[in-house]
Amino acid sequence: MNNHAVQKQVEKLTGIKVNFITPPIGQEADAFTLMISSGDLPDIIIEPGRYPGGLEAGVNDGAYLDLTDLMEKNAPNYTQWRNSDETRRKTTVTDEGRLLGFYGIAPYSEWTWFGMLIKQEALDKTGLAVPNTIDEWHTFLTKAKEVGYKAPLNYGSTYGQIFTGIINGAYGVWDWTFLDGNGKVAWGPAQPKAKEYLATMQQWNKEGLLNPDWATADFNQRMASAISGDTAVMMDSPDTMWSYWKEQSGIDFVGALNPVLNTGDKSATTYKNFKRTGTEAAITTQADNVEAAMAWLDFSYSKKGWEMINFGEYGTVHLIDDSGMPYYPENSYIYKDPEGQPVSTTLWKYRMHTWPNIRDEHHANPLITAKGSYSGEIRKYWTENMDTSMAVPPLTFTKEEASREAELGNQLSTLRGEYFAKIIMGELPVDAYDKFLKEAQSMGLDEFLSIHQAALDRYNKR
């Protein structure tokens, strides 16, 4: 990060020198815990929500500063942007009206980024249309296996969505919390059709329709499988798959809406972008120059900051069109990296893909804007044709709630992971779900939901 082209430009324009302290890849969580426990904090922390109990707990415990009284004076760009839209305002303030950090925000609700993607060649070989219902998906995957795809559905995910809100969503068995028909918080794994969902996935797994390593495969293993002749369908981002499938391997693909149970049902997802995106930053209580730290962060929300953070360096990475909009020319380093790196790497190398800033994803994500890319079209199609009414907005918990919510959430997540994986793999019968539900309830599921409901009620009153 200290050698990142964008950050060198930010330093030059702001006159503020920043030294990045970057933990080893894969050791971020441990490094964060050690840093907090040591009591020796840097001036600014990116992703401060790693703090036990979240950002607000970090402020309450004296690790981070409450910036409420300082924000308007020292961060005018951020203040103007977050106040220019009611959704951005609500998602960047606490229930008590405090401003605790700089959040990544968007000019719009970003398109859904994750879903079902089918190789065009698989549709051609099977002679079938893009499936919609669960039964149609079973027919398609079965046919795909018959024509040579050994494990047609790549089911696992390194995004923490191993059970995904995609197939299980057809049954109303969402991954985690969601809003029910009355606008109340409910828990997806405890919904009535969970056994029906698990029975379906157990059958699909038994029939060899899923990749056998779905529960353990990492990103590189999944991508290796994706470009092989074994896989017909990926659950992933069309941005990522445009890079790995189309750009690098010449494989065309299409997007399918999340499956539904019955013909005529509305496809749905619990993903919704509430105009808060990217990541966030907090200033610690050990910062020597709070004004400088705030000014450095605030630059990202200025017009020049928006341009540089999103589009990278002028000339080598982006140019400006006649309307004043930045764009990547075909010879941009984004697409023609001197070191030969693919776009999936250069989008991080020459710009900031996720940061506390105004993230202009639809115009600045080079995987969307690349010549010939249809990634954005798929994401827009998903967003405009799926119901998101069950999506829970970003909530904040009180100090007392936070520790208990984290404790219960970890226990419930582990319980769900173990039972659902074993049932789908056939190591437990589907009826083992009944024991799972009883254990979840005795573990404190009702208390867990009451904590989330209280937080939602406060959010709605902001």
N, C-alpha and C positions, 0 to 999 in steps of 0.2 A: 504493500500500500504506500510506503514511503517513496516508491519509484513510479507510482501510477501516474500516467500522463495527465489525467484530469486533476488529480490532487496537486500536482506541480503547478498547474495553471491557476487553481484556486488560491494557492499560496502566493503566487505572483500578483494576482488581482486584489486580494484582501490584505496582503502584507502581514498575514498571520501564519507563523510557522507551527506546524503540528507534527508531532512524532507519533506514528502509529505503532502500537504494541499488539502484535498479531499472534495468537496462540497457534500451535500446530494443528493442521487439519485433522478433525476427528476428536480433538481433545478440548474443544471449546467449553463444554459444560464443566469439565474438571478444572480447567484453568480459571474459569469464572468463579467457581466455588472457592478455590484457593486464594484468589485475589480478594474476594469479599472477606473471607475469614482472616486474612493477614492484616486487614485494616489499612493497607497501603493502596490507596485508590488513585487512578489517573484523573485528569480534569474532566474528561468526557467518556462516557461508556455507550457504545453502540449495542443495541439489543439489551437494554437494562431490564427488560421484563423477565430475564432469566433469574432475577432475584427471587428467592423463595416467597411466594405470595404475590409476586408481580411488582410493577413499578411503584404503585402506591405504598406497598409495604416497605420498599426501599427508602421512600421519602419519610415515612412514619418512623423508621428505625434510625434515621439520621445518616444514611449513606448518600442519598440524592437530595438535591435542593428543590424546594417548592418555588417554582418560577412565576407564580401567579402575579405578584406585584411588580415583576421585572420584565415581563414579556412585551407589553405594549411599547415600552421605552426602548428596550434593547433588541427586540426582534420585530421590527415593523412589517417586514415582508411576510413573515410567518403569520403574524397577527391578522394582517389584511386577508390573506388567503384562507385561513381557517374560519374567519368570520364571514366570508363571502357566500357561504352556503350552509343551510341549517344542518344537513347531514354531517358535513365536515366539522361543524361546531360541536355537535352532540358527541361525536366519536373521538374528540380530542380533548375533552374536559371530563373531570371526575364527577361523581354524583353530587359532591359538595361544591362544584364550580371551580375546582383548583386546576391549574395548568402545571403539569409535572414534567413535561418533556416536549421534544420536537418529534412529531409523528410524520411518517411518510403519508402524503395525501395525494389525491388524484383530482383532475379537472372534471371527472365523470366517474360513473360506476364501471369499473373495468369489466371486460367480457369474461365469462366463465372460461377457465383455462384447462380443465381436466375432464376427460370423458372417453367414450368408446371410439376407437379409430380402426378402420378396416382397410386392409390392403386391397387396392382395386383389382389386382390379379386374382385374389381369393373370390371376389364377387364374380369375375369372369369365369373362373374355373368351375365354380359351383352352379353358375347360371341362376343364382338367386338374387332377389332384391335386398336392399339394406333392411335388416330385421328391425322390428319395433317391439313386439310383445316377447315375453319370456319364452313362449312356445316357439315363436319364429326364430329366436336366438338359438334355441336348442337344435332346431332343424338345420339352421345355417352351420353351426359349429360341428354337428355330426357329419354333414355333407363335406365340410372343409377337411375333416379328418379323413374321410373316404378318398378325397382327391389328393392326399399326400401331406397335409399339415399335421405333423405328429402330435403337437400340443397346441391346437388352434388359438386358444384364449390365453394370453399372458395376463394372469390374474393378479399377481403380487404387485406391490409398489413400495418404493423406498420413501414415499412421501408420508408414511404413517397411515396410509389408507388401505391396509391389507384387505380389509373387508369392504371398503369403499362405499360411498353413498350412491353407487351407480346401479348395480344389480339389486342389492338389498333394498334400495329406495323404492323399487317397484312394489315391494311388500309393505312399505311404510316402516321398515326396520332400519332406520338411519344409523350411521356409525355412532353418533353420540347424541348430544342434546339437540332438540328441534322444537319448533312451536307447533302445537296441535291445532285442531280446528277452532278452538276457543282462544287461541293466542297465548296459551299457557305452556310452560316449559315441560317437555317430556323427554324420556330417555329411549333412544331408538332400539337398543338391544332388548328392551322389555316389552316390545309391542306384540299384539296378538298373533301376527302372521310370521313370527320369528322362526317357529319350527318348520313352517312351510318353506321359508327361504333356505334354512339349513338343509332340509331334505333335498331341495333342488340342487344346491351346491355339492352336497355329498354324492348325489347321483352323477353330476357332471364330472366330478373328480374321479369317481369310480370308472366312468366311461372314457377317461383319458382326454377329456376336452380342455383341461387346465394344464399349465406348465407344472411339472412335478415339484419344482423348487419354489413354488409361489410364496411360501411363508418365510423363506430365508434369502432369496436372491437379492443381491445388491444392484445398484444402478448399472454397473458395467456388465454384469451377468444378464440383466434384462435387455440391455441394448444389443448384446451379442445374439441373444435369442431372437430379438426383433428382426434383425436383418437376415437371419437364417431362413431356410425354407420350412422350419417347424412352426412358425408363428403366423397366424392370419389376422389376429386382432390384438391391439394394445389398449390398455387403460392408461392413458397418459396425456401429456400436453401436446397439442398439434404443433406448437412451436418447436418443442424438442424433436418430435418425430419428423417434422419437415427437414430438420438438419440431418438426422440419422437415416431416415428412409429416403427422402427425395433428393436432398443435396448430395449426400455422400454415397448413396446406393442406387439412385435412380428408381426408387419404388414409389409409385403414386398411391394415394390413399384418400379415403373419404371419412367424414365424421358422422356418427349415428347419435341420435338423441338417446338419453338414458332410457333403458327399457321400461316398459309398463306391463302390468299384469294382464289387463284386458284391452282389447281393441276399443279405442275411443277414450281411454284414460289419458290424462294430461301428463306428459313427461315432467319430471321434477328434479330439483337438486337443492341441497341445503347450503350450497355455496352462493354467496352474494357479496359483492364488493360494496362496502358502505362508504366509498370514497376515502377510505383510509387504507393505505397500501404500503408496500416496501417495508421499511423498518422504522425504529424510533431511536432517539438518543436522549440521554439524561446527563445533567451536569452534576458532578459529585460535590459533596460538602468540603472536599479538600482542594477544590479548584482555586488557584492563586489569583486568577483574573477572570472573574465570572463574565464581565462585559465582553471581553475578547472571545471567550468561549461561545457566548450567545451570538456575537456578530459573525463568527466563523460558520456556525450552524445556519444562521439566518440567510447567509449568502445563497444557499441552495434554493431559497424560495424567491429570489430576485429573478428578473427576466434573464440576465446573463447566467445566473446559476442554473435556472431551468434549462437553458440551451446547453451549457457545458456538461452538466451532470447526465442529462438524457442523451445528448448527441455527441459528446466527446469534443476533441480538439477541432477547431475550424481549419479547413484546408485538407489535412491528411485524412480526417474522418468524416466531416460533414461540410456541406456548403449551404447557402441560403438561397431560396428561390425568389421569384419576383414579388411574391406576396409576403415575404419576410419569414417564411417557414423553413426551418432547417430540414435537410434531407441528406441521405447517403448516396453519393454518386457511385456509379458502377465500379470505379477504381478506388473507392474508399478502402482504408485499411481494414474496415469491418469485413469487407468481402474479398479483399486482395491483401491478406496479411503477409508482410515480408517474410515471416517465419513459417508460413503455410498452415496456420491454425484455422480450424473450421469456425463458422459463424457462432456455433454454440459456445465457443471459447472466447472469440473476439468481442462478443457482446458484453463480457465482463472485463476484458483486457483494455478496451479503448473507451469505455463509458462506465457509468455506475448503474448496474441493472436493478439493484435494490438498495435504497439509501433513504435517510430522512430528507426528503425533498418533494417537489411537485413531480410525481412520476407520470410522464406522458406516454404510457405504454402503447397506445394504439398508433402513435406516430413515430415513436422512437425505438421500439423493439425491432431490431434488424431482421429477426426471423419472421416478423409479420410483414415488414415493408420490402423485403427482398424481391427482386424481379422474379415473377413466376410463383411466388409463395401464395398459397391459399389458406395458410394457418389462420389469419385474421378472419377470413370468411367463415371458417368452421366455428371459431369461437363466437363470432357474432350470431351465427345461426343457432348455436346452442342457447345463447343468452336470450334471444328473442322468442324462443320456442319452448322454454322450460319454466315451470312454476317455481318461484323462489319464496313463496309466502311463508314457508316453514323455517327460513333461515333466521338464526339468532344473531342479533347485533353484537358488537364487541362490548362485553360487560366488564365492570370492575367490582371487586369484592372489598369489604371492609377488612381491617387487619385481623379481626377475629374470624371472619368468614374464610379468608384466604388460606390460612394454614389447614383448616378443616376441609375445605374444598379440595385442596391439593392432596391431602391424605386420602380422602374418600375416592377422589378421581383416580389416583394411582392404583388403589386397590381394585376398583371396578374395572379399570382398563386391563389390568393383569388378568383378572378373573374372566372377562369377556374374551381376551386373546387366547387364553388357554382352552376354554371350553369350545369356542367357535372353531378354532383351528383343529382340535381333536375330532370334533363332530364332522367337519367337512372332510377331513382325511379318513374318516371311517374308523378312527380309534375309539370313538364313543358312539353309542346309538343316538339318534335324533332325540329320543325321549330324555336323554341326559340334560337337555335344555331345562326341564322342569326343576332339576336340582340346582342348575345354574341360577335360575330366577330366584329360588328360595335363598340361595347364598347371597345373591346381590341384595335382596331385601333385608336379610339379617345383618349384612355388612353396613347398611345405612343408606340405601338408595333413596328412601323418602327424604332423609335429611339432606342428601346431596341435591335433590331436586328443589327442596325448599330454599336452599342457599341461592341457587340459580334464579328461582322465581323472585326472590327478594331483590336480587341485583337487577333483574329485568324491570321490575316495578319502579325501581329508582331511575333506571335509564330512561324509561318512558316519561318520567317527570322532569328530565333535565331541561 
